[in-house]
Amino acid sequence: MSEHVEEQGSANQEGLGTHIVTQIALVVKDINKTIDAYCRVLGLPRPGVMITDAENANATYRGEPTNAQAKLAFFNLGQVTLELIEPLPGGGGSVWQEVLDAKGEGVHHIAFNIQGTDQVTDHLAAHDIPVIQQGDYTGGMYTYVDSEPVLGVMLELLENFPEDEGGD
Amino acid sequence: MSEHVEEQGSANQEGLGTHIVTQIALVVKDINKTIDAYCRVLGLPRPGVMITDAENANATYRGEPTNAQAKLAFFNLGQVTLELIEPLPGGGGSVWQEVLDAKGEGVHHIAFNIQGTDQVTDHLAAHDIPVIQQGDYTGGMYTYVDSEPVLGVMLELLENFPEDEGGD
């Protein structure tokens, strides 16, 4: 069935190439306050807080370069990670601040770990779902797409690159 | 550590008794339209649509009995089920219609499968998280709690009862 692999275009892209959701993310105003609440109410172990790296992210937001940053924290909920995002002031626009300004605290996106970001974003664009924000993190890249009007929730695509890429 | 089991109260309730999230739910205006979108965009198999049973639900919404109903559909996203909820008109108030009216289409709740609903709701009430809506389904009961102000998202507690309960 897969003897002829289509090398170009997204005609044969079957959805995201995965149906396994790996992340639920909330945007919040005060990450430490929300961490406190989850630890207290759900009895979860306290996670560390990291700050995204603007310098090496090569990020774009709505087509323009941005140095926006956010504080992040992650709780393990089994297959799914609960991510908390607190956008930091300055540095440029971000979909994190956009959602917080428009809707207040709450669910920001659900994420899927995918392969072949370009093929997947081509597939989504063909379904009227454009890229909003894209950038790198250590070992991979993330892409937020404007899927809420179609799917009722924003999607994030996470692509982790092979560790030994180009090692010979 | 658990030799002395506390039989009463919620003093020893550790969070929800689980950290495994099992459901992400969206409230939508037209469930078939949203099902179409998920099947088309994510390449998911088309699920059936069911209507909740008002007659046997013994449901309460904000402390009053309700016969509210909704159409439901479920997609398998791995550990997590994506639930779509379309509230139906008539029958009384519901947290489904309340969220749709207040915020439009989008994420309604995340769910955990728990044991001992009363202990868990006592624990949550002690953290200023009251019950909003509660009812039965075949083989179990559901409880929505007003956790959004504290946790940034509404929680649903799902308790499936043992099948052979009272069988002797």
HADDOCK unambig.tbl for C-alpha pairs under 7 A between the chains (distance, minus, plus):
assign (segid A and resid 14 and name CA) (segid B and resid 43 and name CA) 5.61 0.50 0.50
assign (segid A and resid 15 and name CA) (segid B and resid 41 and name CA) 5.47 0.50 0.50
assign (segid A and resid 15 and name CA) (segid B and resid 42 and name CA) 3.84 0.50 0.50
assign (segid A and resid 15 and name CA) (segid B and resid 43 and name CA) 4.47 0.50 0.50
assign (segid A and resid 16 and name CA) (segid B and resid 42 and name CA) 5.76 0.50 0.50
assign (segid A and resid 19 and name CA) (segid B and resid 77 and name CA) 5.16 0.50 0.50
assign (segid A and resid 19 and name CA) (segid B and resid 78 and name CA) 6.99 0.50 0.50
assign (segid A and resid 20 and name CA) (segid B and resid 77 and name CA) 4.72 0.50 0.50
assign (segid A and resid 20 and name CA) (segid B and resid 78 and name CA) 4.99 0.50 0.50
assign (segid A and resid 21 and name CA) (segid B and resid 77 and name CA) 5.67 0.50 0.50
assign (segid A and resid 21 and name CA) (segid B and resid 78 and name CA) 6.85 0.50 0.50
assign (segid A and resid 26 and name CA) (segid B and resid 152 and name CA) 6.97 0.50 0.50
assign (segid A and resid 34 and name CA) (segid B and resid 151 and name CA) 6.45 0.50 0.50
assign (segid A and resid 37 and name CA) (segid B and resid 150 and name CA) 6.48 0.50 0.50
assign (segid A and resid 37 and name CA) (segid B and resid 151 and name CA) 6.40 0.50 0.50
assign (segid A and resid 38 and name CA) (segid B and resid 151 and name CA) 6.57 0.50 0.50
assign (segid A and resid 41 and name CA) (segid B and resid 15 and name CA) 5.47 0.50 0.50
assign (segid A and resid 41 and name CA) (segid B and resid 124 and name CA) 6.86 0.50 0.50
assign (segid A and resid 41 and name CA) (segid B and resid 127 and name CA) 6.66 0.50 0.50
assign (segid A and resid 42 and name CA) (segid B and resid 15 and name CA) 3.83 0.50 0.50
assign (segid A and resid 42 and name CA) (segid B and resid 16 and name CA) 5.77 0.50 0.50
assign (segid A and resid 43 and name CA) (segid B and resid 14 and name CA) 5.61 0.50 0.50
assign (segid A and resid 43 and name CA) (segid B and resid 15 and name CA) 4.48 0.50 0.50
assign (segid A and resid 77 and name CA) (segid B and resid 19 and name CA) 5.14 0.50 0.50
assign (segid A and resid 77 and name CA) (segid B and resid 20 and name CA) 4.73 0.50 0.50
assign (segid A and resid 77 and name CA) (segid B and resid 21 and name CA) 5.65 0.50 0.50
assign (segid A and resid 78 and name CA) (segid B and resid 19 and name CA) 6.98 0.50 0.50
assign (segid A and resid 78 and name CA) (segid B and resid 20 and name CA) 4.99 0.50 0.50
assign (segid A and resid 78 and name CA) (segid B and resid 21 and name CA) 6.85 0.50 0.50
assign (segid A and resid 79 and name CA) (segid B and resid 79 and name CA) 6.12 0.50 0.50
assign (segid A and resid 105 and name CA) (segid B and resid 152 and name CA) 5.95 0.50 0.50
assign (segid A and resid 106 and name CA) (segid B and resid 152 and name CA) 4.73 0.50 0.50
assign (segid A and resid 106 and name CA) (segid B and resid 153 and name CA) 5.85 0.50 0.50
assign (segid A and resid 107 and name CA) (segid B and resid 107 and name CA) 6.88 0.50 0.50
assign (segid A and resid 107 and name CA) (segid B and resid 153 and name CA) 6.72 0.50 0.50
assign (segid A and resid 124 and name CA) (segid B and resid 41 and name CA) 6.88 0.50 0.50
assign (segid A and resid 127 and name CA) (segid B and resid 41 and name CA) 6.68 0.50 0.50
assign (segid A and resid 150 and name CA) (segid B and resid 37 and name CA) 6.48 0.50 0.50
assign (segid A and resid 151 and name CA) (segid B and resid 34 and name CA) 6.47 0.50 0.50
assign (segid A and resid 151 and name CA) (segid B and resid 37 and name CA) 6.39 0.50 0.50
assign (segid A and resid 151 and name CA) (segid B and resid 38 and name CA) 6.55 0.50 0.50
assign (segid A and resid 152 and name CA) (segid B and resid 26 and name CA) 6.98 0.50 0.50
assign (segid A and resid 152 and name CA) (segid B and resid 105 and name CA) 5.95 0.50 0.50
assign (segid A and resid 152 and name CA) (segid B and resid 106 and name CA) 4.75 0.50 0.50
assign (segid A and resid 153 and name CA) (segid B and resid 106 and name CA) 5.85 0.50 0.50
assign (segid A and resid 153 and name CA) (segid B and resid 107 and name CA) 6.72 0.50 0.50
